[in-house]
Amino acid sequence: MTYEEHLDEVTTLITEKYGLDDDSAIRMVMRAQADDFFSGHDDDPSICTLERAHLDARAVFKRYK
């Protein structure tokens, strides 16, 4: 998946796993992106997998809730 698709998947997983509304999940992912949480993903698209999206969703939620 592309970097943008990965961010969308992380956002979707946060809403599904943690019950946040779309706007809250989007803000959380945007904060993580602003903090360069996803900088390696943009440099190496092979990181952008569904498995990694699940890990990232958990990490982003824990860090930015």
Summary of the structure (lengths in Angstrom):
residues: 65
radius of gyration: 10.5
end to end distance: 25.6
largest distance: 30.3
contacts: 178
relative contact order: 0.23
helix: 80%
strand: 0%
